[in-house]
Amino acid sequence: MTNLEKYNDIFVQVFGADVAQLGDNYSKETVAEWDSVHQLNIISLMEETFDLMLDPEDIMACTSYIAGKEILARNGVEL
């Protein structure tokens, strides 16, 4: 499984999303279910999946699919 597939799987697990839904417009502004609990679940799974410890700033900034990809890139994870 590629890193991108692992990343997409996080959103499938947290939201039950279809991979085809994931993209630039998938964010807390467009997903009604996206709340603080879901956001923490995303962070937890990102840390576990990619063996990271994210900074509080990254945790707060992870408010979209694209933001999560940028956070992973800053932490050395290639998608």
Residue frames relative to the residue before (quaternion, step in Angstrom):
aa qw qx qy qz dx dy dz
M 1.0000 0.0000 0.0000 0.0000 0.00 0.00 0.00
T 0.3989 -0.7222 0.5147 0.2334 3.58 -0.84 0.99
N 0.6562 -0.4988 0.3800 0.4198 3.57 -1.26 0.28
L 0.6336 0.5216 -0.3378 0.4609 3.60 1.02 -0.72
E 0.6403 0.5083 -0.3212 0.4780 3.58 0.99 -0.76
K 0.6336 0.5174 -0.3230 0.4760 3.59 1.03 -0.77
Y 0.6512 0.5121 -0.3062 0.4689 3.57 0.99 -0.89
N 0.6588 0.5009 -0.3084 0.4690 3.58 0.88 -0.91
D 0.6295 0.5545 -0.3286 0.4338 3.57 1.02 -0.81
I 0.5655 0.5828 -0.3839 0.4395 3.59 1.13 -0.56
F 0.6970 0.4576 -0.2727 0.4801 3.60 0.89 -0.89
V 0.5941 0.5397 -0.3580 0.4771 3.56 1.15 -0.58
Q 0.6749 0.4945 -0.2899 0.4647 3.58 0.94 -0.89
V 0.7262 0.4588 -0.2545 0.4443 3.59 0.80 -1.01
F 0.8232 0.2442 -0.0909 0.5045 3.57 0.85 -0.98
G 0.3921 -0.6887 0.5065 0.3396 3.58 1.18 -0.38
A 0.2916 0.7955 -0.4804 0.2267 3.56 1.24 0.52
D 0.4126 -0.6246 0.5969 0.2887 3.49 -1.34 0.45
V 0.5573 -0.6326 0.4138 0.3435 3.59 -0.84 0.93
A 0.6132 0.5689 -0.3466 0.4247 3.60 1.06 -0.68
Q 0.6210 0.5511 -0.3322 0.4475 3.62 1.21 -0.45
L 0.6200 0.5924 -0.3373 0.3884 3.56 1.12 -0.64
G 0.3878 0.7003 -0.5331 0.2739 3.55 -0.94 0.92
D 0.8401 -0.2456 0.1613 0.4559 3.52 -1.36 -0.31
N 0.7532 0.4065 -0.2160 0.4698 3.59 1.00 -0.74
Y 0.5243 0.6188 -0.4269 0.4000 3.61 1.21 0.13
S 0.2973 0.7578 -0.5156 0.2676 3.58 -0.22 1.28
K 0.6900 -0.4644 0.3383 0.4402 3.54 -1.27 0.06
E 0.6178 0.5413 -0.3484 0.4516 3.60 1.20 -0.36
T 0.7698 0.3643 -0.1839 0.4908 3.60 1.12 -0.60
V 0.6957 0.4085 -0.2584 0.5314 3.59 1.25 -0.27
A 0.3966 -0.7659 0.4585 0.2144 3.55 -0.35 1.29
E 0.6815 0.5105 -0.2884 0.4379 3.60 1.04 -0.74
W 0.5454 0.6430 -0.3986 0.3608 3.60 1.21 -0.40
D 0.1567 0.7577 -0.6147 0.1532 3.55 -0.54 1.24
S 0.7575 -0.3984 0.2496 0.4530 3.57 -1.27 -0.02
V 0.6257 0.5307 -0.3452 0.4558 3.60 1.05 -0.67
H 0.6559 0.4925 -0.3107 0.4803 3.57 0.94 -0.86
Q 0.6362 0.5322 -0.3303 0.4504 3.58 0.98 -0.80
L 0.6647 0.4834 -0.3052 0.4810 3.59 0.95 -0.80
N 0.6094 0.5357 -0.3512 0.4673 3.59 1.09 -0.62
I 0.6201 0.5289 -0.3366 0.4717 3.58 1.01 -0.80
I 0.6701 0.5027 -0.2960 0.4589 3.58 0.84 -1.00
S 0.6546 0.5245 -0.3097 0.4478 3.56 0.87 -0.96
L 0.6910 0.4648 -0.2771 0.4793 3.57 0.90 -0.91
M 0.6098 0.5333 -0.3551 0.4664 3.61 1.05 -0.67
E 0.6691 0.4979 -0.3026 0.4613 3.58 0.89 -0.93
E 0.6831 0.4854 -0.2836 0.4661 3.56 0.92 -0.92
T 0.6929 0.5024 -0.2787 0.4357 3.57 0.84 -1.00
F 0.8033 0.2758 -0.1170 0.5148 3.56 0.91 -0.94
D 0.4265 -0.7390 0.4368 0.2849 3.60 1.29 0.33
L 0.3973 0.7037 -0.4700 0.3551 3.54 0.79 1.18
M 0.1645 -0.6948 0.6755 0.1841 3.50 -1.43 0.12
L 0.1968 -0.8271 0.5192 0.0873 3.55 -0.20 1.30
D 0.5189 -0.6309 0.4928 0.2997 3.53 -1.20 0.68
P 0.6433 -0.5270 0.3821 0.4031 3.60 -1.16 0.49
E 0.6192 0.5485 -0.3468 0.4421 3.61 1.06 -0.71
D 0.6551 0.4987 -0.3040 0.4793 3.57 1.02 -0.82
I 0.6237 0.5454 -0.3359 0.4480 3.57 1.00 -0.80
M 0.6916 0.4675 -0.2727 0.4783 3.57 0.92 -0.90
A 0.6934 0.4965 -0.2692 0.4473 3.58 1.08 -0.73
C 0.5829 0.5996 -0.3758 0.3994 3.59 1.20 -0.31
T 0.2475 0.7982 -0.5003 0.2265 3.55 0.43 1.27
S 0.7672 0.2040 -0.1718 0.5833 3.57 1.25 0.33
Y 0.6695 -0.4775 0.3900 0.4144 3.51 -1.34 0.28
I 0.6713 0.4971 -0.2882 0.4682 3.59 0.92 -0.94
A 0.6398 0.5269 -0.3310 0.4510 3.61 0.93 -0.85
G 0.6372 0.5310 -0.3247 0.4545 3.57 0.98 -0.80
K 0.6403 0.5139 -0.3203 0.4725 3.56 1.01 -0.81
E 0.6544 0.5090 -0.3099 0.4655 3.59 0.99 -0.83
I 0.6301 0.5304 -0.3241 0.4654 3.58 1.02 -0.80
L 0.6586 0.4963 -0.3127 0.4712 3.58 0.92 -0.86
A 0.6376 0.5309 -0.3317 0.4491 3.59 0.96 -0.82
R 0.6548 0.5080 -0.3098 0.4660 3.59 0.98 -0.84
N 0.7166 0.4137 -0.2388 0.5083 3.56 1.19 -0.53
G 0.6473 -0.5949 0.2946 0.3746 3.56 1.20 0.54
V 0.5364 0.6010 -0.4223 0.4157 3.60 1.20 0.31
E 0.2167 -0.7776 0.5797 0.1109 3.57 -0.66 1.13
L 0.1776 -0.7883 0.5824 0.0888 3.55 -0.86 1.00
